[in-house]
């Protein structure tokens, strides 16, 4: 049976549709629900004929027009490309991540016997072990960024060694022209004064480090934590150093974990991860349906927090929101074996830590330097495009085919998902889509939720603006919910922001503006300027020019008085300095109509100079108008 392309479902008495390939989803009204029962497999005229007694044919035609527009933009029903089909059959096996448990105490003695005599005498056996793991990762990496995870039990045992290995890994990655992130994961941590809500569940803490900073002091502080409270862990992770981000992972031991998530949030953690595959792998008989109910509850609470502007990152829910928001399905959620490997304290190589207690899944040895590709091969075929039952599943782009360790634990096969587990998975993913649509209609930006709470190298224009404006005025990306207001701002507006621009037409509709928010145009970025209470007051647009370091910018403030407001002028001056320092922007130019005297005074006050005039460059209201060009070197 051909997989369903547009899947309709009802959640909490509301109706939704999701494109099973792109994950684009939206809530349906009466007409679109009925149209989508027939679209796209029924000709348009036939749809109009079949629905003529239930709906106004003009409205039916309008809905079909909107669906066709979405189709044209590939938001729904993307054309299958032959190339894509061939890509699906390729078995990618480049490594993206290695997790390693370094030997210590008794295990180090064993390592000494194996490595000590053959390695640099200055290196401890544990260090030689770590160096080999780094070499393995870099030798088998593809073009993707890579990650090495040092896995510690209960505490960091040798922070200086790990800091040393982190430095070595960063240096080696640079030489190999790879982007590398280092993570230190401390599993099964005992905590004092643990809230009762967290009893019975596993807790791990992790610090992700990127950039060239030295994390030795931060790792030492974390290593000094001994049976510490959650608050102390949170503080130590938060202070681990510039370029470091801390997180806590909760591995539910039973289905009663909703209050445990709240307890972690109350302890101040900004990044909480739920290890759901780990839960099922450790306890295969967990009640999947009860777990799904709790996940629904957790997702709903999370959505309420985001709607109230209380941002934090809760994975995998934030990751899934981001996939839907970006229209990027995840067809392989579990990278086990193909893209990740785990090395245990004895140097045994496994697809991931969940398989490390099973000798049959040992695929190699760091000691001998051998990996048995035949044993690894079954892991290449994991994912929703490779498993038959997944290819026909509406949730495939979100579930990504589940996790091999869960399937193996529940059915004994890597490639056979357990039907009960799948039903529960689809149940909570349907609720997640409903939550996404509620949030999306309230203008929550999931890219911001997903990225701003974790460090991703160089700050973006958005990050620079956010930090600059946070005390005086604020900014955020344009969102779908701004559509109606922006259409009102733009309509017949003579300001150069709208009238002297390639993309605006003075007669935009709310629908066009909503689509602009969902599908930004190329490299151009449009940002909403807001007061500290969140009220929008203007727009800022930046578009890189062909010459390196040059950009075309535009400002528009809704209230003329804001051009003269001191706090706005100071905020934007600081922004320009930040942009010059962090974004490699050197030269900015902007265009202003001769009539916009307030904007001209604002530009001159913040350092722009008038550099020329384009005579009669704008034709508007049956007359030609001059455009003044302003520029600044930041
Ligand atoms: S829910 Fe089950 S069938 Fe659907 S994609 Fe996930 S693992 Fe495959």
Boltz pocket constraint, residues with backbone or C-beta under 6 A from the ligand:
constraints:
  - pocket:
      binder: B
      contacts: [[A, 384], [A, 387], [A, 389], [A, 390], [A, 391], [A, 393], [A, 394], [A, 395], [A, 396], [A, 399], [A, 400], [A, 401], [A, 402], [A, 417], [A, 418], [A, 421], [A, 422], [A, 423], [A, 425], [A, 426]]
      max_distance: 6.0
